Amino acid sequence: MNAIAERWIASVRRECTDRVLITGETHLHRVLQTHVDHYNTGRSHQGDGIDLRAPRDDPNVILFPAPTHRIQRRKRLGGLLNEYQAAA
């Protein structure tokens, strides 16, 4: 369990808090909550074989690559974190 916690803390530091000037406790909580939301739902996770799926993706749907002009980017933490999805 300790190794898992150390890995997660290292990821948070590398991807988030080392790149943001934290101005107070409230700001730190907001930054960490945004990162946790992104970590758990916004980013793709390694799935079956080489399929990359986000946790909320329907496992019964076969995804086809979207044309680049149909991909929307959602910026989180001022562009530090990005989430991508196909445009409707």
Long-range contacts (C-beta under 8 A, 24 or more apart in sequence): 11-39, 15-80, 15-81, 16-77, 16-80, 16-81, 19-80, 20-77, 20-80, 31-77, 34-76, 34-77, 34-81, 35-77, 35-81, 37-76, 38-76, 38-81, 38-83, 42-74, 42-76, 42-81, 42-83, 43-83
